[in-house]
Amino acid sequence: MSDRVTFTNVKFGEVTVEAASILNFPEGVPGFERLKRYGLVQVDEEAPFLRLLSLDEPAVAFVILNPMSIWPDYTPQLAQEELQGLELANNEDLELYSIVTLNSDSQHVTVNLKGPIAINTVSMTARQIILMDDKYSTKHALLDVSKQKEGAQAESR
Amino acid sequence: MLVLTRKAGESIVIGGQIRITVLEMQGRQIRLGIEAPSEIPVHRGEVYERICEENEKAATAGVDELKALSKAWKQSGR
């Protein structure tokens, strides 16, 4: 019998997660330092997007994704001091996710590549790391606008 | 805001765990040294604020927007 936790989110309704899948953010995330616990929810139809729902504040819900699965060249330099707090026993235990800024117009959805969320998947501890360099943006366009233009050209023929 | 005046070489200790030292002044810039436990993140104010701002925009994700996005994502053929 597994330990399950049920909580409510204002937009996503009642959510039940395995206690073992609860992510702990010891320092919260910038702007939401008080909120330490999040449920990570995978909904197959929503792939590659995952829901990160606050257990402590029903109004807070993030959508995240694995940036490397979309941009294989995404190679952020993570400082050792930043990762120390996660107490990683092995590098393989580390997974990075990026927060998606949703928009009523899907074409304007962006991804924060400058503030990846680093997760120790064994201890289920996480923190949002702010990258030092300016290589990546907090507002990286998700959908490729140029592909949309190709579609429009095909239609006009 | 607590306001203190320091000379180069002098420092400020916060909560017994964080020490900020004024290293040197170079024209209009001041070099600061920060010693803090590794679990306490230290960032330039304007960078921290940009992340806060983006998190705040992203924090009220809704089911409808996510559904529309999933659909658009699949249609984009990726």
gemmi code that builds the backbone of each chain (N, CA, C; Angstrom):
import gemmi

chains = {
    "A": [
        ("MET", (0.864, -1.201, 0.000), (0.000, 0.000, 0.000), (0.889, 1.235, 0.000)),
        ("SER", (0.657, 2.131, -0.964), (1.546, 3.300, -1.044), (0.921, 4.508, -0.376)),
        ("ASP", (1.769, 5.387, 0.069), (1.362, 6.611, 0.725), (0.914, 7.640, -0.311)),
        ("ARG", (-0.316, 8.101, -0.234), (-0.750, 9.077, -1.231), (-1.186, 10.352, -0.531)),
        ("VAL", (-1.024, 11.444, -1.229), (-1.382, 12.745, -0.675), (-2.358, 13.406, -1.628)),
        ("THR", (-3.445, 13.940, -1.077), (-4.430, 14.635, -1.915), (-4.439, 16.121, -1.551)),
        ("PHE", (-4.435, 16.952, -2.564), (-4.504, 18.394, -2.318), (-5.292, 19.028, -3.452)),
        ("THR", (-5.580, 20.293, -3.309), (-6.416, 20.965, -4.310), (-5.674, 22.111, -4.966)),
        ("ASN", (-5.883, 22.241, -6.270), (-5.362, 23.395, -6.982), (-6.539, 24.154, -7.591)),
        ("VAL", (-6.470, 25.466, -7.523), (-7.548, 26.320, -8.005), (-7.943, 26.021, -9.449)),
        ("LYS", (-6.933, 25.729, -10.283), (-7.249, 25.510, -11.698), (-7.285, 24.040, -12.097)),
        ("PHE", (-6.455, 23.236, -11.458), (-6.396, 21.830, -11.857), (-7.256, 20.927, -11.000)),
        ("GLY", (-7.927, 21.513, -9.986), (-8.844, 20.713, -9.189), (-8.156, 19.854, -8.149)),
        ("GLU", (-8.807, 18.767, -7.769), (-8.257, 17.897, -6.743), (-7.213, 16.988, -7.348)),
        ("VAL", (-6.072, 16.919, -6.687), (-4.947, 16.142, -7.220), (-4.481, 15.154, -6.157)),
        ("THR", (-4.197, 13.927, -6.584), (-3.632, 12.942, -5.652), (-2.300, 12.470, -6.214)),
        ("VAL", (-1.273, 12.527, -5.375), (0.053, 12.065, -5.815), (0.633, 11.103, -4.793)),
        ("GLU", (1.586, 10.296, -5.247), (2.312, 9.425, -4.323), (3.174, 10.324, -3.449)),
        ("ALA", (3.205, 10.025, -2.148), (4.042, 10.832, -1.246), (5.487, 10.858, -1.722)),
        ("ALA", (5.916, 9.747, -2.323), (7.310, 9.648, -2.782), (7.593, 10.528, -3.986)),
        ("SER", (6.534, 11.020, -4.650), (6.782, 11.852, -5.831), (6.682, 13.335, -5.510)),
        ("ILE", (6.587, 13.665, -4.221), (6.518, 15.074, -3.839), (7.915, 15.666, -3.862)),
        ("LEU", (8.016, 16.804, -4.548), (9.298, 17.487, -4.663), (9.440, 18.519, -3.553)),
        ("ASN", (10.615, 18.509, -2.920), (10.880, 19.497, -1.886), (11.831, 20.574, -2.365)),
        ("PHE", (11.403, 21.814, -2.265), (12.259, 22.939, -2.609), (12.611, 23.605, -1.280)),
        ("PRO", (13.777, 23.319, -0.697), (14.102, 23.884, 0.619), (14.047, 25.414, 0.658)),
        ("GLU", (14.376, 26.068, -0.459), (14.309, 27.535, -0.473), (13.153, 28.041, -1.337)),
        ("GLY", (12.223, 27.169, -1.704), (11.167, 27.583, -2.614), (11.775, 27.957, -3.956)),
        ("VAL", (11.092, 28.827, -4.723), (11.688, 29.394, -5.939), (11.581, 30.906, -5.826)),
        ("PRO", (12.450, 31.653, -6.533), (12.392, 33.114, -6.451), (10.980, 33.646, -6.688)),
        ("GLY", (10.514, 34.455, -5.735), (9.171, 35.002, -5.816), (8.175, 34.172, -5.025)),
        ("PHE", (8.547, 32.915, -4.738), (7.660, 32.000, -4.009), (8.470, 31.217, -2.986)),
        ("GLU", (9.252, 31.961, -2.213), (10.169, 31.291, -1.288), (9.451, 30.521, -0.192)),
        ("ARG", (8.235, 30.932, 0.141), (7.510, 30.243, 1.216), (7.012, 28.860, 0.800)),
        ("LEU", (6.864, 28.639, -0.493), (6.248, 27.393, -0.981), (7.326, 26.344, -1.222)),
        ("LYS", (7.309, 25.301, -0.391), (8.409, 24.335, -0.410), (8.047, 22.988, -1.031)),
        ("ARG", (6.758, 22.680, -1.081), (6.399, 21.349, -1.545), (5.541, 21.398, -2.802)),
        ("TYR", (5.912, 20.574, -3.759), (5.174, 20.545, -5.013), (4.901, 19.110, -5.423)),
        ("GLY", (3.728, 18.897, -6.048), (3.428, 17.590, -6.611), (3.778, 17.639, -8.091)),
        ("LEU", (4.487, 16.621, -8.561), (4.866, 16.562, -9.969), (3.912, 15.601, -10.656)),
        ("VAL", (3.135, 16.098, -11.582), (2.090, 15.292, -12.209), (2.327, 15.162, -13.704)),
        ("GLN", (2.318, 13.918, -14.163), (2.493, 13.661, -15.591), (1.161, 13.250, -16.172)),
        ("VAL", (0.724, 13.942, -17.210), (-0.514, 13.577, -17.885), (-0.110, 13.263, -19.321)),
        ("ASP", (-0.269, 11.998, -19.743), (0.239, 11.587, -21.051), (-0.185, 12.478, -22.209)),
        ("GLU", (-1.444, 12.888, -22.224), (-1.923, 13.719, -23.340), (-1.261, 15.081, -23.353)),
        ("GLU", (-0.642, 15.428, -22.227), (-0.043, 16.764, -22.158), (1.466, 16.737, -22.420)),
        ("ALA", (2.008, 15.545, -22.715), (3.446, 15.442, -22.940), (3.869, 16.400, -24.045)),
        ("PRO", (5.049, 17.032, -23.992), (6.130, 16.889, -23.012), (5.950, 17.744, -21.750)),
        ("PHE", (4.754, 18.276, -21.550), (4.535, 19.183, -20.426), (4.158, 18.420, -19.162)),
        ("LEU", (4.700, 18.860, -18.043), (4.387, 18.269, -16.750), (3.810, 19.356, -15.867)),
        ("ARG", (2.979, 18.950, -14.929), (2.409, 19.933, -14.020), (3.190, 19.917, -12.720)),
        ("LEU", (3.513, 21.101, -12.220), (4.194, 21.221, -10.934), (3.252, 22.033, -10.056)),
        ("LEU", (2.559, 21.349, -9.146), (1.497, 22.000, -8.390), (1.892, 22.178, -6.935)),
        ("SER", (1.686, 23.370, -6.411), (2.059, 23.641, -5.021), (1.099, 22.931, -4.061)),
        ("LEU", (1.664, 22.236, -3.090), (0.828, 21.613, -2.054), (0.433, 22.646, -1.012)),
        ("ASP", (1.231, 23.723, -0.938), (1.031, 24.703, 0.129), (0.115, 25.854, -0.276)),
        ("GLU", (-0.010, 26.099, -1.581), (-0.788, 27.247, -2.046), (-1.614, 26.838, -3.264)),
        ("PRO", (-2.919, 26.668, -3.087), (-3.767, 26.158, -4.172), (-3.772, 27.015, -5.438)),
        ("ALA", (-3.381, 28.277, -5.320), (-3.421, 29.133, -6.503), (-2.175, 29.000, -7.368)),
        ("VAL", (-1.156, 28.282, -6.867), (0.104, 28.230, -7.609), (0.286, 26.910, -8.336)),
        ("ALA", (0.466, 27.000, -9.643), (0.703, 25.822, -10.474), (1.636, 26.219, -11.599)),
        ("PHE", (2.677, 25.435, -11.795), (3.586, 25.686, -12.913), (3.452, 24.566, -13.924)),
        ("VAL", (3.825, 24.867, -15.160), (3.958, 23.832, -16.182), (5.442, 23.788, -16.509)),
        ("ILE", (6.015, 22.604, -16.530), (7.448, 22.487, -16.809), (7.676, 21.475, -17.916)),
        ("LEU", (8.875, 21.512, -18.470), (9.244, 20.512, -19.465), (10.738, 20.254, -19.380)),
        ("ASN", (11.152, 19.172, -20.008), (12.569, 18.838, -20.061), (13.168, 19.560, -21.270)),
        ("PRO", (14.004, 20.576, -21.039), (14.497, 21.387, -22.155), (15.393, 20.621, -23.122)),
        ("MET", (16.156, 19.661, -22.597), (17.065, 18.920, -23.473), (16.305, 18.079, -24.492)),
        ("SER", (15.078, 17.691, -24.155), (14.318, 16.857, -25.096), (13.861, 17.681, -26.294)),
        ("ILE", (13.839, 18.989, -26.140), (13.415, 19.853, -27.245), (14.604, 20.543, -27.891)),
        ("TRP", (15.534, 21.003, -27.058), (16.741, 21.669, -27.555), (17.953, 20.872, -27.097)),
        ("PRO", (18.375, 19.878, -27.885), (19.497, 19.032, -27.456), (20.778, 19.825, -27.202)),
        ("ASP", (20.870, 21.038, -27.778), (22.070, 21.837, -27.573), (22.048, 22.629, -26.272)),
        ("TYR", (20.978, 22.517, -25.516), (20.874, 23.288, -24.270), (21.860, 22.692, -23.264)),
        ("THR", (22.932, 23.432, -23.029), (23.962, 22.926, -22.117), (24.324, 24.010, -21.106)),
        ("PRO", (23.459, 24.194, -20.115), (23.750, 25.237, -19.137), (24.919, 24.873, -18.241)),
        ("GLN", (25.724, 25.887, -17.915), (26.850, 25.686, -17.008), (26.329, 25.820, -15.585)),
        ("LEU", (26.334, 24.726, -14.845), (25.826, 24.787, -13.480), (26.985, 24.839, -12.506)),
        ("ALA", (26.987, 25.882, -11.674), (28.083, 26.035, -10.713), (27.990, 24.969, -9.634)),
        ("GLN", (29.154, 24.464, -9.202), (29.187, 23.433, -8.164), (28.457, 23.852, -6.894)),
        ("GLU", (28.608, 25.121, -6.509), (27.993, 25.594, -5.263), (26.474, 25.487, -5.353)),
        ("GLU", (25.957, 25.714, -6.568), (24.498, 25.648, -6.757), (24.005, 24.228, -6.551)),
        ("LEU", (24.790, 23.263, -7.016), (24.352, 21.867, -6.942), (24.615, 21.244, -5.570)),
        ("GLN", (25.520, 21.863, -4.813), (25.881, 21.313, -3.498), (24.660, 21.125, -2.612)),
        ("GLY", (23.769, 22.115, -2.630), (22.583, 22.048, -1.795), (21.709, 20.839, -2.095)),
        ("LEU", (21.859, 20.288, -3.309), (21.034, 19.133, -3.686), (21.621, 17.818, -3.211)),
        ("GLU", (22.864, 17.845, -2.756), (23.532, 16.641, -2.228), (23.409, 15.455, -3.178)),
        ("LEU", (23.812, 15.667, -4.404), (23.737, 14.600, -5.395), (24.815, 13.562, -5.137)),
        ("ALA", (24.401, 12.288, -5.059), (25.389, 11.224, -4.873), (26.025, 10.887, -6.221)),
        ("ASN", (25.215, 10.968, -7.283), (25.696, 10.702, -8.642), (25.148, 11.757, -9.589)),
        ("ASN", (25.927, 12.064, -10.643), (25.449, 13.026, -11.633), (24.178, 12.561, -12.326)),
        ("GLU", (24.024, 11.238, -12.458), (22.843, 10.693, -13.147), (21.558, 10.966, -12.382)),
        ("ASP", (21.677, 11.302, -11.091), (20.477, 11.567, -10.304), (19.905, 12.946, -10.589)),
        ("LEU", (20.672, 13.767, -11.325), (20.248, 15.137, -11.599), (19.402, 15.218, -12.861)),
        ("GLU", (18.272, 15.879, -12.757), (17.453, 16.157, -13.950), (17.115, 17.631, -13.961)),
        ("LEU", (17.107, 18.204, -15.159), (16.792, 19.621, -15.294), (15.442, 19.812, -15.980)),
        ("TYR", (14.690, 20.735, -15.472), (13.417, 21.088, -16.100), (13.343, 22.596, -16.222)),
        ("SER", (12.526, 23.069, -17.156), (12.349, 24.506, -17.326), (10.894, 24.872, -17.145)),
        ("ILE", (10.669, 26.033, -16.553), (9.296, 26.500, -16.341), (8.777, 27.147, -17.617)),
        ("VAL", (7.550, 26.775, -17.966), (6.913, 27.313, -19.170), (6.002, 28.463, -18.773)),
        ("THR", (6.111, 29.582, -19.458), (5.191, 30.693, -19.209), (4.072, 30.567, -20.234)),
        ("LEU", (2.917, 30.157, -19.759), (1.793, 29.919, -20.665), (1.222, 31.227, -21.169)),
        ("ASN", (0.396, 31.126, -22.202), (-0.203, 32.305, -22.801), (-1.495, 31.860, -23.459)),
        ("SER", (-2.498, 32.745, -23.467), (-3.767, 32.378, -24.103), (-3.549, 32.120, -25.596)),
        ("ASP", (-2.493, 32.707, -26.163), (-2.109, 32.420, -27.536), (-0.914, 31.487, -27.482)),
        ("SER", (-1.110, 30.242, -27.869), (-0.032, 29.250, -27.753), (1.241, 29.655, -28.483)),
        ("GLN", (1.096, 30.492, -29.509), (2.280, 30.899, -30.254), (3.192, 31.803, -29.428)),
        ("HIS", (2.653, 32.347, -28.332), (3.446, 33.259, -27.506), (3.942, 32.610, -26.226)),
        ("VAL", (3.823, 31.291, -26.149), (4.302, 30.585, -24.956), (5.833, 30.589, -24.963)),
        ("THR", (6.419, 30.871, -23.796), (7.889, 30.891, -23.722), (8.381, 29.968, -22.609)),
        ("VAL", (9.654, 29.661, -22.662), (10.273, 28.779, -21.680), (11.435, 29.519, -21.019)),
        ("ASN", (11.558, 29.394, -19.712), (12.626, 30.069, -18.985), (13.868, 29.185, -18.983)),
        ("LEU", (14.779, 29.473, -19.917), (15.994, 28.667, -20.003), (17.100, 29.215, -19.094)),
        ("LYS", (16.870, 30.414, -18.546), (17.882, 31.033, -17.700), (17.745, 30.579, -16.235)),
        ("GLY", (16.565, 30.025, -15.924), (16.344, 29.588, -14.540), (15.899, 28.144, -14.468)),
        ("PRO", (16.783, 27.208, -14.840), (16.362, 25.805, -14.825), (16.104, 25.302, -13.406)),
        ("ILE", (15.206, 24.336, -13.321), (14.945, 23.705, -12.033), (15.762, 22.432, -11.998)),
        ("ALA", (16.641, 22.359, -11.023), (17.502, 21.188, -10.888), (16.892, 20.265, -9.845)),
        ("ILE", (16.714, 19.011, -10.228), (16.072, 18.051, -9.324), (17.007, 16.892, -9.027)),
        ("ASN", (17.145, 16.577, -7.748), (17.835, 15.349, -7.344), (16.732, 14.300, -7.315)),
        ("THR", (16.691, 13.443, -8.347), (15.561, 12.526, -8.497), (15.548, 11.405, -7.461)),
        ("VAL", (16.645, 11.261, -6.723), (16.676, 10.230, -5.682), (16.104, 10.790, -4.376)),
        ("SER", (16.586, 11.979, -3.981), (16.082, 12.561, -2.736), (14.820, 13.390, -2.948)),
        ("MET", (14.479, 13.615, -4.223), (13.331, 14.462, -4.586), (13.447, 15.847, -3.961)),
        ("THR", (14.672, 16.396, -4.038), (14.937, 17.767, -3.594), (15.217, 18.578, -4.839)),
        ("ALA", (14.780, 19.835, -4.826), (14.971, 20.658, -6.026), (15.267, 22.096, -5.669)),
        ("ARG", (15.872, 22.800, -6.617), (16.015, 24.236, -6.479), (16.065, 24.852, -7.868)),
        ("GLN", (15.638, 26.098, -7.960), (15.725, 26.790, -9.237), (17.078, 27.472, -9.275)),
        ("ILE", (17.838, 27.157, -10.310), (19.177, 27.723, -10.438), (19.128, 28.868, -11.434)),
        ("ILE", (19.726, 29.988, -11.079), (19.793, 31.116, -12.010), (21.150, 31.061, -12.680)),
        ("LEU", (21.165, 30.884, -13.993), (22.433, 30.787, -14.701), (23.162, 32.123, -14.691)),
        ("MET", (24.487, 32.051, -14.559), (25.288, 33.270, -14.447), (25.435, 33.982, -15.783)),
        ("ASP", (25.583, 33.216, -16.868), (25.846, 33.908, -18.132), (24.546, 34.298, -18.829)),
        ("ASP", (24.674, 35.094, -19.863), (23.496, 35.609, -20.567), (23.191, 34.838, -21.829)),
        ("LYS", (23.730, 33.603, -21.889), (23.551, 32.829, -23.117), (22.080, 32.470, -23.347)),
        ("TYR", (21.365, 32.222, -22.232), (19.982, 31.779, -22.359), (19.013, 32.809, -21.814)),
        ("SER", (17.807, 32.773, -22.350), (16.810, 33.789, -22.015), (15.756, 33.250, -21.058)),
        ("THR", (15.124, 34.171, -20.335), (14.009, 33.765, -19.482), (12.746, 33.575, -20.336)),
        ("LYS", (12.820, 34.081, -21.579), (11.631, 34.011, -22.432), (11.979, 33.423, -23.808)),
        ("HIS", (12.326, 32.146, -23.807), (12.677, 31.496, -25.074), (11.411, 30.971, -25.745)),
        ("ALA", (11.192, 31.369, -26.997), (9.972, 30.957, -27.693), (9.906, 29.437, -27.811)),
        ("LEU", (8.744, 28.881, -27.505), (8.609, 27.431, -27.537), (8.287, 26.931, -28.932)),
        ("LEU", (7.237, 27.504, -29.523), (6.842, 27.038, -30.851), (7.628, 27.801, -31.890)),
        ("ASP", (8.114, 27.081, -32.879), (8.941, 27.664, -33.903), (8.075, 28.458, -34.860)),
        ("VAL", (8.187, 29.766, -34.783), (7.331, 30.623, -35.606), (7.595, 30.407, -37.089)),
        ("SER", (8.858, 30.088, -37.464), (9.168, 29.907, -38.884), (8.424, 28.715, -39.462)),
        ("LYS", (8.219, 27.690, -38.649), (7.483, 26.519, -39.150), (6.042, 26.912, -39.452)),
        ("GLN", (5.549, 27.836, -38.620), (4.179, 28.285, -38.822), (4.071, 29.003, -40.164)),
        ("LYS", (5.123, 29.751, -40.519), (5.112, 30.505, -41.790), (5.105, 29.528, -42.955)),
        ("GLU", (5.857, 28.418, -42.817), (5.888, 27.402, -43.898), (4.478, 26.899, -44.158)),
        ("GLY", (3.769, 26.640, -43.050), (2.401, 26.136, -43.161), (1.525, 27.127, -43.893)),
        ("ALA", (1.697, 28.412, -43.582), (0.881, 29.469, -44.194), (1.173, 29.539, -45.688)),
        ("GLN", (2.430, 29.374, -46.076), (2.786, 29.420, -47.505), (2.143, 28.266, -48.252)),
        ("ALA", (2.172, 27.076, -47.631), (1.586, 25.897, -48.294), (0.107, 26.120, -48.543)),
        ("GLU", (-0.557, 26.761, -47.581), (-1.997, 26.975, -47.704), (-2.331, 27.938, -48.832)),
        ("SER", (-1.437, 28.901, -49.106), (-1.781, 29.932, -50.082), (-1.599, 29.476, -51.513)),
        ("ARG", (-1.044, 28.267, -51.707), (-0.827, 27.805, -53.099), (-2.118, 27.317, -53.729)),
    ],
    "B": [
        ("MET", (14.941, 49.684, 5.128), (16.265, 49.220, 4.718), (17.314, 49.722, 5.715)),
        ("LEU", (18.182, 48.842, 6.187), (19.266, 49.240, 7.077), (20.381, 49.840, 6.226)),
        ("VAL", (20.849, 51.025, 6.551), (21.893, 51.669, 5.760), (23.169, 51.773, 6.580)),
        ("LEU", (24.243, 51.196, 6.039), (25.536, 51.258, 6.713), (26.568, 51.815, 5.753)),
        ("THR", (27.553, 52.518, 6.277), (28.611, 53.024, 5.413), (29.887, 52.255, 5.723)),
        ("ARG", (30.533, 51.737, 4.679), (31.739, 50.926, 4.867), (32.870, 51.456, 4.028)),
        ("LYS", (34.098, 51.195, 4.485), (35.284, 51.531, 3.687), (35.790, 50.216, 3.077)),
        ("ALA", (36.616, 50.349, 2.067), (37.212, 49.151, 1.455), (37.889, 48.334, 2.549)),
        ("GLY", (37.644, 47.035, 2.520), (38.242, 46.152, 3.514), (37.305, 45.866, 4.673)),
        ("GLU", (36.252, 46.688, 4.817), (35.322, 46.466, 5.918), (34.195, 45.545, 5.474)),
        ("SER", (33.485, 44.954, 6.426), (32.461, 43.986, 6.035), (31.180, 44.142, 6.848)),
        ("ILE", (30.193, 43.358, 6.438), (28.883, 43.317, 7.089), (28.545, 41.854, 7.304)),
        ("VAL", (28.050, 41.517, 8.490), (27.687, 40.119, 8.749), (26.177, 40.045, 8.946)),
        ("ILE", (25.557, 39.096, 8.226), (24.095, 38.964, 8.266), (23.721, 37.612, 8.837)),
        ("GLY", (22.894, 37.611, 9.870), (22.419, 36.362, 10.449), (23.523, 35.443, 10.921)),
        ("GLY", (24.686, 35.991, 11.178), (25.811, 35.185, 11.637), (26.368, 34.250, 10.588)),
        ("GLN", (25.694, 34.186, 9.407), (26.118, 33.202, 8.409), (26.614, 33.815, 7.112)),
        ("ILE", (26.222, 35.037, 6.852), (26.568, 35.675, 5.573), (27.454, 36.865, 5.853)),
        ("ARG", (28.568, 36.934, 5.138), (29.468, 38.074, 5.297), (29.645, 38.738, 3.939)),
        ("ILE", (29.419, 40.048, 3.914), (29.652, 40.823, 2.683), (30.810, 41.757, 2.968)),
        ("THR", (31.844, 41.663, 2.133), (33.025, 42.507, 2.334), (33.194, 43.454, 1.161)),
        ("VAL", (33.458, 44.722, 1.453), (33.764, 45.679, 0.396), (35.229, 45.458, 0.039)),
        ("LEU", (35.490, 44.951, -1.158), (36.864, 44.617, -1.524), (37.614, 45.856, -2.000)),
        ("GLU", (37.060, 46.489, -3.020), (37.703, 47.719, -3.504), (36.701, 48.528, -4.315)),
        ("MET", (37.046, 49.786, -4.474), (36.200, 50.649, -5.287), (36.962, 51.004, -6.545)),
        ("GLN", (36.306, 50.822, -7.709), (36.961, 51.127, -8.980), (36.076, 52.095, -9.736)),
        ("GLY", (36.356, 53.364, -9.611), (35.537, 54.362, -10.303), (34.123, 54.317, -9.754)),
        ("ARG", (33.161, 54.032, -10.629), (31.771, 54.029, -10.187), (31.312, 52.652, -9.727)),
        ("GLN", (32.262, 51.708, -9.694), (31.857, 50.359, -9.305), (32.511, 49.947, -7.988)),
        ("ILE", (31.809, 49.092, -7.272), (32.333, 48.572, -6.008), (32.399, 47.066, -6.117)),
        ("ARG", (33.524, 46.507, -5.785), (33.641, 45.039, -5.800), (33.295, 44.522, -4.418)),
        ("LEU", (32.348, 43.606, -4.368), (31.907, 43.036, -3.101), (32.246, 41.559, -3.052)),
        ("GLY", (32.675, 41.105, -1.902), (32.909, 39.680, -1.711), (31.797, 39.147, -0.831)),
        ("ILE", (31.207, 38.014, -1.238), (30.107, 37.459, -0.441), (30.443, 36.059, 0.023)),
        ("GLU", (30.383, 35.866, 1.331), (30.575, 34.520, 1.877), (29.250, 34.087, 2.488)),
        ("ALA", (28.745, 32.964, 1.997), (27.459, 32.472, 2.508), (27.435, 30.963, 2.388)),
        ("PRO", (26.648, 30.285, 3.229), (26.530, 28.835, 3.082), (26.022, 28.515, 1.678)),
        ("SER", (26.474, 27.388, 1.102), (26.137, 27.091, -0.294), (24.638, 26.959, -0.537)),
        ("GLU", (23.874, 26.642, 0.500), (22.444, 26.476, 0.265), (21.720, 27.814, 0.137)),
        ("ILE", (22.404, 28.889, 0.435), (21.792, 30.209, 0.282), (22.221, 30.785, -1.054)),
        ("PRO", (21.268, 30.924, -1.987), (21.635, 31.433, -3.319), (21.939, 32.929, -3.271)),
        ("VAL", (22.945, 33.341, -3.992), (23.342, 34.755, -4.035), (23.316, 35.220, -5.484)),
        ("HIS", (22.585, 36.275, -5.755), (22.469, 36.750, -7.146), (22.436, 38.259, -7.224)),
        ("ARG", (22.803, 38.774, -8.387), (22.647, 40.205, -8.661), (21.156, 40.508, -8.591)),
        ("GLY", (20.808, 41.643, -7.981), (19.412, 41.996, -7.774), (18.565, 41.967, -9.028)),
        ("GLU", (19.091, 42.587, -10.106), (18.257, 42.687, -11.308), (18.024, 41.320, -11.949)),
        ("VAL", (18.987, 40.401, -11.804), (18.829, 39.056, -12.362), (17.784, 38.289, -11.558)),
        ("TYR", (17.903, 38.386, -10.240), (16.935, 37.739, -9.347), (15.525, 38.226, -9.648)),
        ("GLU", (15.397, 39.539, -9.870), (14.072, 40.113, -10.132), (13.488, 39.615, -11.444)),
        ("ARG", (14.342, 39.408, -12.446), (13.827, 38.896, -13.724), (13.288, 37.476, -13.573)),
        ("ILE", (13.966, 36.687, -12.760), (13.490, 35.319, -12.538), (12.179, 35.357, -11.751)),
        ("CYS", (12.115, 36.231, -10.726), (10.885, 36.370, -9.924), (9.717, 36.729, -10.827)),
        ("GLU", (9.975, 37.693, -11.690), (8.934, 38.199, -12.580), (8.432, 37.095, -13.502)),
        ("GLU", (9.365, 36.319, -14.044), (8.969, 35.246, -14.954), (8.221, 34.161, -14.193)),
        ("ASN", (8.672, 33.841, -12.979), (7.986, 32.838, -12.164), (6.566, 33.297, -11.856)),
        ("GLU", (6.422, 34.580, -11.541), (5.092, 35.098, -11.216), (4.153, 34.993, -12.409)),
        ("LYS", (4.677, 35.273, -13.602), (3.848, 35.154, -14.810), (3.458, 33.698, -15.046)),
        ("ALA", (4.385, 32.804, -14.741), (4.176, 31.386, -15.049), (3.376, 30.647, -13.991)),
        ("ALA", (3.227, 31.251, -12.804), (2.676, 30.524, -11.653), (1.178, 30.274, -11.697)),
        ("THR", (0.480, 30.919, -12.610), (-0.965, 30.712, -12.615), (-1.370, 29.951, -13.864)),
        ("ALA", (-0.604, 28.905, -14.135), (-0.898, 28.033, -15.267), (-2.318, 27.498, -15.140)),
        ("GLY", (-3.009, 27.416, -16.244), (-4.386, 26.933, -16.213), (-4.581, 25.749, -17.137)),
        ("VAL", (-5.599, 24.959, -16.836), (-5.873, 23.746, -17.617), (-6.139, 24.068, -19.080)),
        ("ASP", (-6.951, 25.106, -19.330), (-7.315, 25.429, -20.715), (-6.112, 25.833, -21.535)),
        ("GLU", (-5.241, 26.663, -20.933), (-4.053, 27.098, -21.665), (-3.148, 25.905, -21.944)),
        ("LEU", (-3.073, 24.993, -20.977), (-2.218, 23.824, -21.156), (-2.776, 22.917, -22.247)),
        ("LYS", (-4.096, 22.765, -22.255), (-4.728, 21.930, -23.294), (-4.468, 22.518, -24.669)),
        ("ALA", (-4.653, 23.846, -24.768), (-4.442, 24.513, -26.059), (-2.992, 24.362, -26.478)),
        ("LEU", (-2.088, 24.463, -25.514), (-0.671, 24.354, -25.820), (-0.320, 22.938, -26.279)),
        ("SER", (-0.846, 21.920, -25.594), (-0.580, 20.533, -25.988), (-1.043, 20.296, -27.412)),
        ("LYS", (-2.212, 20.837, -27.712), (-2.767, 20.664, -29.061), (-1.853, 21.339, -30.079)),
        ("ALA", (-1.471, 22.591, -29.789), (-0.605, 23.332, -30.708), (0.733, 22.625, -30.858)),
        ("TRP", (1.209, 22.039, -29.772), (2.491, 21.336, -29.794), (2.423, 20.137, -30.734)),
        ("LYS", (1.338, 19.352, -30.606), (1.186, 18.181, -31.465), (1.021, 18.597, -32.914)),
        ("GLN", (0.298, 19.687, -33.153), (0.084, 20.154, -34.522), (1.360, 20.676, -35.146)),
        ("SER", (2.289, 21.147, -34.307), (3.522, 21.667, -34.870), (4.422, 20.530, -35.332)),
        ("GLY", (3.958, 19.325, -35.078), (4.642, 18.148, -35.616), (5.882, 17.713, -34.875)),
        ("ARG", (6.049, 18.166, -33.632), (7.289, 17.804, -32.905), (7.068, 16.628, -31.971)),
    ],
}
model = gemmi.Model(1)
for chain_id, residues in chains.items():
    chain = gemmi.Chain(chain_id)
    for i, (resn, *xyz) in enumerate(residues, 1):
        res = gemmi.Residue()
        res.name, res.seqid = resn, gemmi.SeqId(i, " ")
        for name, pos in zip(("N", "CA", "C"), xyz):
            atom = gemmi.Atom()
            atom.name, atom.element = name, gemmi.Element(name[0])
            atom.pos, atom.b_iso = gemmi.Position(*pos), 0.0
            res.add_atom(atom)
        chain.add_residue(res)
    model.add_chain(chain)
structure = gemmi.Structure()
structure.add_model(model)
structure.setup_entities()
